[in-house]
Amino acid sequence: MKVAGADIIAVMREAGIKPDVVNKLKFDAPLVDQGLDSMDLPVIAAATEKKFGLDLSDADAIKLRTINDFVVYVNQKLA
């Protein structure tokens, strides 16, 4: 299974991130620069863990700043 940016966007929607923010996200820009706050990031990390059956450490989660970062991370873990 290859994960794409649209899959991470879907995870964000399922996690309850505000639709007006999610609809405007760019894949390569830092999420905190696009209207997400520090409280949203752990929610996205936890939802990503649950959706893809991963164990995402706090150290790894801190490095995931963009949607593309999430895509690369998830695909590496699923490989």
C-alpha positions as CSV (number, residue, x, y, z in Angstrom):
1,M,0.0,0.0,0.0
2,K,1.4,3.3,-1.1
3,V,0.3,6.3,1.0
4,A,-0.2,9.7,-0.8
5,G,-0.9,13.2,0.4
6,A,-4.6,12.8,-0.1
7,D,-4.5,9.9,2.4
8,I,-3.0,12.1,5.0
9,I,-5.6,14.8,4.3
10,A,-8.3,12.2,4.8
11,V,-6.7,11.3,8.2
12,M,-6.8,14.9,9.2
13,R,-10.5,15.2,8.2
14,E,-11.3,12.0,10.2
15,A,-9.4,13.4,13.2
16,G,-11.6,16.5,13.2
17,I,-9.2,19.1,12.0
18,K,-11.2,22.2,10.8
19,P,-12.4,21.7,7.2
20,D,-11.6,25.3,6.2
21,V,-8.0,24.7,7.2
22,V,-7.6,21.2,5.7
23,N,-9.1,22.3,2.4
24,K,-6.3,24.9,1.9
25,L,-3.3,22.8,2.9
26,K,-0.3,22.6,0.7
27,F,1.7,19.4,0.8
28,D,5.2,21.0,1.0
29,A,4.6,23.8,3.5
30,P,4.9,23.5,7.3
31,L,1.5,22.7,8.8
32,V,1.9,25.3,11.6
33,D,2.4,28.0,8.9
34,Q,-1.0,27.0,7.3
35,G,-3.4,27.4,10.2
36,L,-2.8,24.3,12.3
37,D,-1.7,24.8,15.8
38,S,0.5,22.8,18.2
39,M,-2.6,21.1,19.6
40,D,-3.5,19.7,16.2
41,L,-0.2,18.0,15.5
42,P,-0.4,15.3,18.2
43,V,-4.0,14.6,17.1
44,I,-2.8,14.1,13.5
45,A,0.1,11.9,14.7
46,A,-2.2,9.8,16.8
47,A,-4.8,9.5,13.9
48,T,-1.9,8.5,11.5
49,E,-0.8,5.8,13.9
50,K,-4.3,4.4,14.2
51,K,-5.1,4.6,10.5
52,F,-1.9,2.9,9.3
53,G,-1.1,0.7,12.3
54,L,2.1,2.4,13.1
55,D,4.0,3.2,16.3
56,L,5.0,6.9,15.9
57,S,7.5,8.0,18.6
58,D,7.4,11.5,20.0
59,A,10.9,12.0,18.5
60,D,9.7,11.1,15.0
61,A,6.5,13.1,15.4
62,I,8.4,16.3,16.0
63,K,10.2,15.9,12.7
64,L,6.9,15.6,10.7
65,R,6.3,19.2,9.7
66,T,4.6,18.9,6.3
67,I,2.1,16.6,4.7
68,N,4.9,15.3,2.5
69,D,6.9,14.5,5.6
70,F,4.0,12.4,6.8
71,V,3.8,10.6,3.4
72,V,7.5,9.8,3.4
73,Y,7.4,8.6,7.0
74,V,4.4,6.4,6.6
75,N,5.6,4.8,3.4
76,Q,9.0,4.1,4.9
77,K,7.4,2.4,7.9
78,L,5.0,0.4,5.7
79,A,7.8,-0.8,3.4
